[in-house]
Amino acid sequence: MIYRAAAAFLEQGFRLRALPRGQDALRERLVLDPVGPADIWVHGASVGELTSARPVIAALARTHRVLVTANSLTGRDMAAGWGLPARLAPLDLPGALARFLDQARPRLQVTVEGEFWPLRSQALADRGIPQAVIGARLSARSARRWARLPRLIGPVLQRLAVLSAQDPGSEARLRALGLSDRAVLPRLDLKLLGPAGITPPQPSTARDRTVLAASTHEGEEAVALDAWMQARRHHPGLRLILAIRHPQRGDEVAALLVGRGVAFQRRSAGGTGGAVLLADTLGEMDRWYAAAGICFVGGSLTDRGGHTPWEPAAHGSAILHGPHVGNFIEAYGALDAAGAARPVDAGSLADRLAHLAGDALAARRMGQAARAVLDDRAGDPAALIGRLRELAGAQG
């Protein structure tokens, strides 16, 4: 009651300001402009959430009218770029929500990852509109904060028709806060659906003998280059693709190669072959993963927190990584445990490269194990998509 009263007071203050046309974003969030009709309202906070859910959103859009909302302009514009109706989300204010729902008239509301808005939840329930959360994530810290407000979070969770959590911890915390067992569907890691949709390349001798140093940072190219040069003494046909994280460092890395006396081609100059390819362009990483059976993932020898292992896993590459993988510690832990990835340091990288280059079957087994871990953790979205379509009813 206090939350509702405060929201109404805030909204009245906005309305009294008259909001000139120059304040388009605020006008949009207050729903002072027209909204088109939709069967399903999908909401994600911004680019990351919506990108992760794109396979699910695209599947729903094939059978229903989907309206996407975001809290950020970049998220809204990205969704619009997919060819979907998109706008900024209504604020959690009574009038804004009423205007939005009066015009959109959705038959299902889907939230990506998890934003819990009490008035939005109540407004949807009052109109009999089912609510779902997909890829739900709730940290222990956020759970402790919500636990202090049980009369707000409890009813929000109890109104959910469907929730698919991203991980076991999030699911357990949401259950403890009031999520009903009847709403829980199998867990689904949305961020892995995109990589899991990639068809891995067929094994080949050329791929077995190609090493990719992916998304490297300053200080890592020299280590990777020296390790490759050492491994190549034992395996003369070994090739290296040096895909640097920041293409603007291309001249710097080219100078390093010249200094080592290494002949190379440069992708930004049109090169595609050679014993060493300096991949100093954007938007071509899938091409390099597909070409390499062995992948060292950068950002991990120097303390950058590491980069995602799921792209090389999607392509069935054997994965090597340094000790600094704090951004993906759980993911690398699972891959290491499955024999799909191996930790290295500056001193051991050369030996590991030489071993994998000399044992193509071992490298392929690592790549297959990496892909298996990815597929298992991504899950199959078919059941979730089917349930959401069922809740939305026949196409409007």
Secondary structure, DSSP 4 states (H G I P E B T S, - for coil): -HHHHHHHHHHHHHHHT---TT-HHHHHHTT-S-----SEEEEESSHHHHHHTHHHHHHHHTTS-EEEEESSHHHHHHHHHTTS-EEEPPPS-HHHHHHHHHHH--SEEEEES----HHHHHHHHHTT--EEEEEE---HHHHHHHHT-HHHHHHHHHT-SEEEESSHHHHHHHHHHT--GGGEE----GGGHHHHTSPPPPP-HHHHTEEEEEEE-TTTHHHHHHHHHHHHHH-TT-EEEEEES-GGGHHHHHHHHHHTT---EEGGGT---SSEEEE--SS-HHHHHHH-SEEEESSTTTTS----SHHHHHTT-EEEE-S--GGGHHHHHHHHHTTSEEE--TTTHHHHHHHHHH-HHHHHHHHHHHHHHHHHHH--THHHHHHHHHHH-S--
